């Protein structure tokens, strides 16, 4: 009997010991886990959090003395430089995950730790922006940024300003030295002696010297534009003129020209919005985008982004246009050459020209043509607005509409005048907008009654006044209004004849500012 009791007690003791060990393991971090070199073996998650917080707080109070080539330039604390442990929360979650699982799983985890200990990184560091600002303020006189070579076109010739090397901080060494100092394990001041290296220009005169050939050019006319729109075209074009694109770089027309404000040189002019012509600051920017687009096509650059207008424009054939509207409609061109290119823009005699300059590598006997093809056309109608201020039959033009179209732009490659390739560039949809005309609805009888009432009112006013010694001369009767001729619009030449179809679904409109 006693023997059985002893056996039961032994079993209970073993089970109790197992439960104790399991509970102990379930609440502590396995042996072999450290954080930034600090051993966390046997710690609970709460204890680990306290140690990490203490570590961050201790480092935040450390002083950082900054030198440049041995000359001290600044002294501050890590806290003032935005020091923090970027991965603190993530590290705590990982530590907590080691507490998961049953006894067997945790035993296997511990065995892994015994053979391959784990060191987690807090990624503690200062705010790089604040650190760079400190160096700029305190050591700016010891540094000099490199100057890229510049290219300008003057009097029909290119003028190159050579590049100039500068002096900058060795950023990689500075980062490594600071990380080592942060994890040194002591609380002493950190002395960071930054070393300077040569700051090499990104663009050299040698690279720019190869820019001498016209890769593509295109001109549009804005002679019928208002003075305000003409100002916008000239102003926006100058903001793109002179841009150099290195291989792989992209130019955004919108980013070059924005913001479309009066302060930035723009005026109020016509633009497209919701199928109507409206006044907008920067109206005319789309003609700049269109001209640049066509020059880039002829230079065979990569067109990264281009959208057509909601309605056709008068300065290029359908599918040859490019719209600017905020950031969702933009013209973006990418230099797909292995050498830099130069974007030239200028206006003369109310004509806008874009020319892409670079190093020509295409054969001289290879030529390009671009064809606008109309797939379908939807005739516009006339919307009349009844106006009681106008006599019956009298009409006043308000705005001209646009025929709807579906069109394509094709690129044709010829070698020695023989077509070798034909490629579709785009297929575009342009909505229909009606002509708007005000028409008179006032009858002749109502017109006469209106005149009689006006005369009666005038007579009553005269009776109230003192009669003059001599009768005042009667004013000459106002001439009868004559009927204004209906406005006519010269039809634009169509590249190809197309059948009439139903109007395509409307596109998003060009939103002010910019446009048309």
Secondary structure, DSSP 8 states (H G I E B T S, - for coil): -HHHHHHHHHHHHHHHHHHHHHHHHHTS--TTEEETTEE-TT--HHHHHHHHHHHHHHHHT-EEEEEETTEEEEEEETGGGT-EETTHHHHHHHHHHTT-S-HHHHHHHHHHHHHS-EEE---EE--HHHHHHHHHHHHGGG-B--B--EEEEETTEEEEE--B-EEEE-HHHHHHHHHHHHTSSS-S-EEEEE-EEEE--SS-HHHHTT--EEEEEEEEE-TTS-HHHHHHHHHHHHHHTTEEE-TT-EEEHHHHH---STTTT--EEEEEETTEEEEEETTTHHHHHHHHHHHHHHHT-EEEE----SS--SSS-TTS----BTTTB--EEE--SSS-EEEEEEEETTEEEEEEEE---S-TTEEEEEEEEEEEEE---EEEEEEEEEETT-EEEEE--B-EEEEEEEEEEEETTEEEEEEEEEEEEE--B-EEEEEEEE-HHHHHHHHHHHHHHHHHHHHHS---SS------------------------SS---B-----------SSS--
